[in-house]
Amino acid sequence: MRLKVLIVDDEPAAIKYLLTIFQEYSKDFEIADIAQDGEEALKKIEKSEPDIVITDIKMPLCNGLDLVSKAKIKFPDIEYVLISGYKDFEYAQRAIREGVCDYVLKPIDVDSFVNLLNRLKEKIEKKYYDKQILLLKKIIADIKIDEKEIKKFLPWDKYFLCILREGGIPLKYSSKTKFINEINFETASEISPSKFENALYWQFFGRDDQELILITPDTGNKLTVVELFKKIFESKKDGGLYFTSVIVDYSFELFQLKDMLMKTLRFLDLNIVLGYTQIIHYNPNNSSSTLLSKESDINQREIEKKFSYYISNLMVESLEKELERVLDKLKEQKVPLIIVSSLFRNVIIFAAEQLNSEMKRYDIEYILDELISTSKRGGIMRAQKIKRSIAEVIALALVLIIYGIPFFFIFINSVKSKGEAASLDLSFPKQVLLIENYKSVLAEQDGVVVRAFINSTLITVFSVIVLVFVASMTGFIIQRRKNKTMTFISFLILIGLILPPSVVPTIWILKLLGLFKTLPGIVLIEVALGLPFATLLYSNFLSTIPQEIDESALIDGCNSYQLFFRIIFPLLKLVTATIVILSSISIYNDFVNPLYFLPGAENPTVQLTLYNFMSRYNTSWNLLFADVVLISIPPLILFIFFNRKIISGMVAGAIKA
């Protein structure tokens, strides 16, 4: 797609410079026209209808800002770029109010200008795609549309159509099925533009989610269109259900789209063969495109009698085997599904008559739908289902072995007596001491476990608060300021993820600051250790937030602190939740750092209380395991309720929005 550009400037040298940039660096654009003042530009905009207008500010008759103001009223979809030698803030403010997409200062930097054009190209292409989808939806829904819009956004004279059908004919009474004549402006909302090897096409679901409709413009090479549809067909096959593809071997005008869809769908239904993957070429103007006239040598009367007998005697297994035998034979003979449906419809009616059952047409069709749908996947899908079930059972068993058994071992020993727990096995206790053991743990050393819970909570809360604010601001500065200093700082932070902490020098620094064996000291240690990972997450996430938000906020009068805390930080909720959860669990469960930097009995943490039930010669295993259960409850609850936020936040910065 080549985008049209109108250049407006009263200086020939400036026009020549811009033309050189377009010729040398931007082949996706064509110069629609050139104007030397605002009044002339307004006339040429109406005549050429460009996608982009690039205008100087200072011009005779009508300056650039006034030009944009007037043109926006009649042509709101055009993208406007102002070029000026003025750095005055007032001009930039007015340009933004008028809807200018960018403000370029002279002298023009070629690289920056080409980057701007590439961003505009992406934005305009998205706008074109949205318009194309809207127009296609209106055509399918029989809504009147402006021919001028069609010429601009769907300029091709002819189009080709292809339908990919996974499995058999749509179930008539399924809640997931809709018919093409019921597709209106709202239900056609799933139309989306796509590209396959640089070829543009539009796709949307047909009567259900197993039917894909593809439309592509006729660019003059019919062979290319056929190859496109065949390649898409090959890419959609997954080895499960069988596929039927109908390629319309005839180009048509856009207003014929609805009628062509109806004809092609009818042809598709007549030519689907049970269990057989195929590509069919169809020309609605050619009488040779007819139903596959494949007959079956199966004795219908024999089937009717067998089915009636099995049903009347409730012989379900025999009925299933006979059904599989008949369907397998029909698949081998490649009998069209519509003939198979007719055969089984008669069988169902005959069986109902033999059983003196009054069945309405709805009941017959529903049973028929269910009967055919169960045969769609055949042995391949049954085998896949069995494999999937086996895999699920194995995965569940592994989870139980890896996590369930150790937790059961800890809990079962926490309710035993001291002597029974010393055997360290999975046997059930002779007497359950649940309340007694847990009371003893909480009362140990005048409630040291309770004090440890309070200390661990304080350390976790304050560490996470400091970590979130420091890491978020650091990540923001690193991501927004692209220079050598920030690159070096990023490198230092990355080193923090790799190098292990040094215990002795850290203790020396804490003593020097008077923070050794104190809660504030351990908070600083936890923040320092968690900062590299948190900063990396914030920096990756911030790369998905457009920098234009910062510029708009600064133009509106925000200072740096207001920009971050009022605009940027509220957008970081997802990654902040992830860091809060992961850091809370890590800091709460930390054993090594409190052991080195918070020794002694003055400020115990939950992990250090495990020492209270251990000694050189004797260990109270029942109380030790009870303590483990107690200190495991808070992080376990946190993980169970917020594990989805952890996953979402971890991948949030992986793919740019």
BELZI-V59822 format. One record per helix or strand of 2 or more residues. SS is the DSSP state (H for helix, E for strand). FROM is the first residue (numbers start at 1). TO is the last residue. If there is no record, write none. Layout:
ss->{SS SS}
from->{FROM FROM}
to->{TO TO}
This chain:
ss->{E H E H E H E H E H H E H E E E H E H E H H H H H H H H H H H H H H H H}
from->{3 12 29 38 52 64 79 89 102 110 147 159 180 192 199 211 222 243 254 278 300 316 337 361 378 418 434 448 484 503 519 548 560 592 608 621}
to->{8 25 35 48 56 74 84 97 105 140 153 166 182 196 205 217 236 248 271 282 312 332 354 374 414 421 443 480 498 513 542 555 588 597 613 651}
